[in-house]
Amino acid sequence: MVSSGKTYCIFSALYAPSVGGVEKYTQNLTYALADAGNEVVVVVAGAAGAKDFEEPRAGVTVVRLPGSGLLGGRFPVPKPGSLLRERLSYVRDKGIDYVVVNTRFYLHSLIGLKFARQLGVRPVLVEHGSAHLTMGGGAIDRVVAAYEHAVTRLVKRANPAVYAVSSAGCRWLRHFDIEALGVLNNSIDADLFRSMSSGRDFRGELGLGESTLLVSSIGRLVPEKGVTCILEAARALRDADVRFVLAGDGPLRAEVEGCGCPNVTYVGRLSEGDVSALLRSSDAFCLPSRSEGFSTSLLECAACAAVPIVTHVGGVDELIPDESYGRVIGGMDPALVAGAVRELAADREGLRRMAEKLQCRVDDEFSWQKTAGKVERACAQANGVDAGGAYSEGSTGACGGKSPAALNTDEGE
């Protein structure tokens, strides 16, 4: 990693204590940059019960901007005024060298881009999506898509250096006529995640023998995660020696709890230690999502040698280059999920080899130290600074093998 000893400012609308992929990415990147000898100021949306200013560890300061949350807190909205200006002034006085902005989608991101412009710094923007967000379907999703196009026009005017967390994200950006400069991939401290296991014996609690294929699914219980698809696949596998274990919370919780499938167990929202324990007990992990930037859950299952059954979403190209690492299905189709589960259950020795190969890959290739180094180089390159070789396609992971290109300022369709 380039040890630059700089001060980084990361704008992220989503951050702990809320739980999700963007939140984990931001926190882990922050800590990895600090571990490399940098100072990091994280500017996030306000959260109920959270302090306005925090220093959770050496080299890291968290600053929360005033505002409120819409759509059940999924869409933070900053509150303009003197308090917001005071918080940004406090951040500015930290002597910021580089600015990183997570996602195009939020108004919070526009504040970060404006802040960078006022500093005379070209920001690095990191795309976390690979499709339009869904907020319940129908008219509201059409409004969300129209909003995303509108906010993207404003983002493009700021001329950030745009990257994505996966090659799928790079492809999605072309929908807006944006050519990403490379991939700043999601990562995991695999050894740490495994060591965090609570030791909870899920197989024992459920009375499962070694012959039963345990398929877990962990995350928000929302339509875009394919929750209904999993339940329908479970119904099709009633007579198989398979148990589905679902963990998490969200608007589809009642559907999960009331599904009436004897081979489905809902265990609620788990602590991180219990998530690790469940994945270490699992044979496979099911993620038939509509869209992912680069799923943290996918990395976690790989770290614990649970073979993924996943749609072709963000992170799949990077983590599962061929079928010897997992099963990539063609869409949110219960029949495809059920077929993949039957295939894995029928070849337990092949499943074991697949799990070992996948775990070795995530251990070797997906460390936060490597991702932080890519971010350092991307920030330096965006601002014309030589960072020990500066930018090359290999240093940040090019999108689709193409050479880096400038951000196109015309709107996509």
Secondary structure, DSSP 8 states (H G I E B T S, - for coil): ------EEEEEES--TTS-SHHHHHHHHHHHHHHHTT-EEEEEEE--TT--SEEEEETTEEEEEE-EEEETTTTEEEE--SHHHHHHHHHHHTTT--EEEEE-SSSHHHHHHHHHHHHHT---EEEE--SS---SSSTHHHHHHHHHHHHHHHHHHHT--EEEESSHHHHHHHGGGT-----B------HHHHHHT-----HHHHHT--TTSEEEEEES--SGGGTHHHHHHHHHHTTTSSEEEEEE--STTHHHHHT---TTEEE--S--HHHHHHHHHH-SEEEE--S--SS-HHHHHHHHTT-EEEEES-TTHHHH-SSTTS-EEESSS-HHHHHHHHHHHHH-HHHHHHHHHHHHHHHHHH--HHHHHHHHHHHHHHHTT---SS---HHHHT-STT--------S---
